[in-house]
Amino acid sequence: MGEIWRDSGFQTDFDRDARGHTMKYGRHSFVGLLGLVAPLALAPDADALTGVQVGPSGKTYASGGIECALHPVNGLAPMVKAGLYNARKNAKATVLLNRTPVASVNFSSPDATVWLGPQVDTVAVVLKGAGTDSYTFDATPDPGQANVCIPSTVGNTVTGDVEYAASRKSSMTVVPGCALNGATGRAQPFVNLFDNGAYLLNVSVNGVPLTQLNGTTRRSTPVFLAPGLNVVTAANGAASTDSYVRDGGTGTCTLP
């Protein structure tokens, strides 16, 4: 189990590719960051935005629900987007989380990412001279859950340095090793995921597809970890999905 595949072509840059993918755990549906890109001369067209809610003023918006993305330090975590809706050139506002300012937005930079705490959070967009719109998001985790983006692994069992999924179709090393990630050119912590039979397993890391195992020609794969909490899944079609959670620390390590 100490083997590591140097061919890591399926591994992607977490900071770049965790956007735009959907994960679903329990009662929450999680979507990657909204790719809201300002055109050269105009602010984002609100009519083009999907999955958002518009404030009573008609001048602000926030995500329609909780989203999951990779926090640069904490790993997979709940967040929302909030900002100006069809912003005019002189529009300015301050975005607050639970009454604490977290960002300023304007015509050229009309929205902000707001990382939510483990509770019922209020996100407010305070318009300069035009009132405040508030939005409420319940990011309260279930008991034993690190945050609402992290699935439960209570059915998994650990024997020695190996964690077995409840389905027993896959297993993963517990203690991360350190190796050079060919995709990023950096030394990063990693764990090995194993196919425990001839199962066809689609492996994803933080919602991003990584590779496919079949238990015969491809029995295992290294999984490089981003900073903070990482979610690794191995889906056997619609039959089962194995989940693992690993802490990648700072996302870097020193080669032996």
Secondary structure, 3 states (H helix, E strand, C coil): CCCCCCCCCCCCCHHHHCCCCEEEECCEEEECCCCCCCCCCCCCCHHHCCCEEECCCCCEEEECCCEEEEECCCEEEEEEEEEECCCCCCCEEEEEECCEEEEEEECCCCEEEEECCCCEEEEEEEECCCEEEEEEEECCCCCCCCCCCCCCCCCCEEECCEEECCCCCEEEECCCEEEEECCCCEEEEEEEEEECCCCCEEEEECCEEEEEECCCCCCEEEEECCCCEEEEEEEECCCEEEEEEEECCCCCCCCC
